[in-house]
């Protein structure tokens, strides 16, 4: 009976040790998106490249999102502004600046 509990304890410990590396792999990142003059931009789409996971900046241009790993790439898009792709890395806060896309403005006015 004692051997049974020893084996049970061994396998329980083994199971815990092999399952721990998968815990906590997501990274929560907060950020603010601004335009070229430094004004915050509400309503900017923030998506993790290659997924449908994303969010939109709030009224203060801020966002919070969980990313699967540090190799993820953000894609920021908003109206007549250039699309910006930026690597996440190990940063927990991000400040991004979107620039106007003059070519799309000419197409609209054109």
C-alpha positions as a LaTeX table, in Angstrom:
\begin{tabular}{lrrr}
\hline
Residue & $x$ (\AA) & $y$ (\AA) & $z$ (\AA) \\
\hline
Unk1 & 0.00 & 0.00 & 0.00 \\
Unk2 & 2.87 & 2.35 & 0.83 \\
Unk3 & 4.43 & 1.74 & $-2.62$ \\
Unk4 & 1.14 & 2.74 & $-4.23$ \\
Unk5 & 1.17 & 6.15 & $-2.53$ \\
Unk6 & 4.85 & 6.65 & $-3.39$ \\
Unk7 & 4.11 & 6.01 & $-7.07$ \\
Unk8 & 1.01 & 8.19 & $-6.92$ \\
Unk9 & 3.03 & 11.03 & $-5.37$ \\
Unk10 & 5.77 & 10.64 & $-7.97$ \\
Unk11 & 3.32 & 10.82 & $-10.89$ \\
Unk12 & 1.46 & 13.75 & $-9.33$ \\
Unk13 & 4.74 & 15.67 & $-8.98$ \\
Unk14 & 5.75 & 14.75 & $-12.53$ \\
Unk15 & 2.41 & 15.95 & $-13.86$ \\
Unk16 & 2.71 & 19.28 & $-12.02$ \\
Unk17 & 6.25 & 19.89 & $-13.26$ \\
Unk18 & 5.35 & 19.21 & $-16.88$ \\
Unk19 & 2.22 & 21.35 & $-16.81$ \\
Unk20 & 3.78 & 24.46 & $-15.20$ \\
Unk21 & 5.65 & 25.75 & $-18.29$ \\
Unk22 & 2.32 & 26.36 & $-20.04$ \\
Unk23 & 0.99 & 28.55 & $-17.25$ \\
Unk24 & 1.37 & 32.30 & $-17.59$ \\
Unk25 & 2.62 & 32.38 & $-21.17$ \\
Unk26 & 0.34 & 35.24 & $-22.18$ \\
Unk27 & 1.58 & 38.79 & $-21.82$ \\
Unk28 & $-0.77$ & 41.69 & $-21.05$ \\
Unk29 & 0.29 & 44.89 & $-22.76$ \\
Unk30 & $-1.08$ & 48.40 & $-22.29$ \\
Unk31 & $-0.48$ & 51.23 & $-24.68$ \\
Unk32 & $-1.46$ & 54.61 & $-26.08$ \\
Unk33 & $-1.78$ & 55.60 & $-29.73$ \\
Unk34 & $-1.08$ & 59.19 & $-30.78$ \\
Unk35 & $-1.04$ & 61.11 & $-34.03$ \\
Unk36 & 1.98 & 62.98 & $-35.39$ \\
Unk37 & 1.14 & 66.06 & $-33.29$ \\
Unk38 & 0.99 & 64.06 & $-30.05$ \\
Unk39 & $-2.80$ & 64.00 & $-29.70$ \\
Unk40 & $-4.29$ & 60.72 & $-28.49$ \\
Unk41 & $-6.35$ & 58.80 & $-31.05$ \\
Unk42 & $-9.60$ & 57.11 & $-30.00$ \\
Unk43 & $-11.03$ & 54.34 & $-32.20$ \\
Unk44 & $-7.76$ & 52.95 & $-33.58$ \\
Unk45 & $-7.92$ & 49.23 & $-34.40$ \\
Unk46 & $-5.20$ & 47.23 & $-32.64$ \\
Unk47 & $-4.92$ & 43.64 & $-33.91$ \\
Unk48 & $-2.37$ & 40.88 & $-33.36$ \\
Unk49 & $-1.01$ & 40.08 & $-36.83$ \\
Unk50 & $-2.23$ & 36.79 & $-38.27$ \\
Unk51 & $-5.14$ & 36.49 & $-35.82$ \\
Unk52 & $-8.56$ & 37.96 & $-35.26$ \\
Unk53 & $-7.59$ & 38.95 & $-31.72$ \\
Unk54 & $-7.70$ & 42.67 & $-31.20$ \\
Unk55 & $-9.22$ & 45.71 & $-29.58$ \\
Unk56 & $-9.94$ & 49.38 & $-30.20$ \\
Unk57 & $-8.41$ & 52.33 & $-28.39$ \\
Unk58 & $-10.70$ & 54.10 & $-25.91$ \\
Unk59 & $-11.54$ & 57.83 & $-25.74$ \\
Unk60 & $-8.06$ & 58.53 & $-24.34$ \\
Unk61 & $-6.31$ & 56.58 & $-27.12$ \\
Unk62 & $-5.42$ & 53.81 & $-24.64$ \\
Unk63 & $-5.75$ & 50.04 & $-25.05$ \\
Unk64 & $-5.06$ & 46.85 & $-23.12$ \\
Unk65 & $-4.67$ & 43.47 & $-24.79$ \\
Unk66 & $-3.31$ & 40.02 & $-23.97$ \\
Unk67 & $-0.83$ & 38.62 & $-26.48$ \\
Unk68 & 0.13 & 34.95 & $-26.76$ \\
Unk69 & 3.90 & 35.52 & $-26.73$ \\
Unk70 & 6.68 & 38.05 & $-27.16$ \\
Unk71 & 7.07 & 37.28 & $-30.88$ \\
Unk72 & 3.61 & 38.74 & $-31.62$ \\
Unk73 & 3.30 & 41.74 & $-33.93$ \\
Unk74 & 0.75 & 44.54 & $-33.48$ \\
Unk75 & $-1.05$ & 46.05 & $-36.44$ \\
Unk76 & $-2.50$ & 49.53 & $-35.89$ \\
Unk77 & $-4.98$ & 50.91 & $-38.43$ \\
Unk78 & $-7.20$ & 53.97 & $-38.55$ \\
Unk79 & $-8.91$ & 55.76 & $-41.44$ \\
Unk80 & $-6.54$ & 57.80 & $-43.60$ \\
Unk81 & $-3.46$ & 56.95 & $-41.56$ \\
Unk82 & $-0.62$ & 54.62 & $-42.55$ \\
Unk83 & $-0.94$ & 51.10 & $-41.17$ \\
Unk84 & 1.72 & 50.55 & $-38.52$ \\
Unk85 & 3.11 & 47.10 & $-37.64$ \\
Unk86 & 5.21 & 46.89 & $-34.50$ \\
Unk87 & 6.80 & 43.95 & $-32.66$ \\
Unk88 & 5.69 & 43.40 & $-29.08$ \\
Unk89 & 8.89 & 41.93 & $-27.64$ \\
Unk90 & 8.94 & 41.91 & $-23.85$ \\
Unk91 & 7.47 & 45.40 & $-23.44$ \\
Unk92 & 4.49 & 45.76 & $-21.14$ \\
Unk93 & 3.70 & 49.31 & $-22.20$ \\
Unk94 & 3.67 & 50.66 & $-25.71$ \\
Unk95 & 3.40 & 54.16 & $-27.15$ \\
Unk96 & 2.79 & 54.28 & $-30.90$ \\
Unk97 & 2.51 & 57.17 & $-33.34$ \\
Unk98 & 0.40 & 56.96 & $-36.50$ \\
Unk99 & 1.24 & 59.14 & $-39.49$ \\
Unk100 & $-1.24$ & 60.43 & $-42.07$ \\
Unk101 & $-1.27$ & 58.56 & $-45.38$ \\
Unk102 & $-1.14$ & 61.38 & $-47.93$ \\
Unk103 & $-1.70$ & 58.98 & $-50.85$ \\
Unk104 & $-5.08$ & 57.89 & $-49.50$ \\
Unk105 & $-6.02$ & 61.53 & $-48.89$ \\
Unk106 & $-5.31$ & 62.36 & $-52.56$ \\
Unk107 & $-7.40$ & 59.41 & $-53.68$ \\
Unk108 & $-10.33$ & 60.66 & $-51.60$ \\
Unk109 & $-10.05$ & 64.26 & $-52.81$ \\
Unk110 & $-8.75$ & 63.39 & $-56.29$ \\
\hline
\end{tabular}
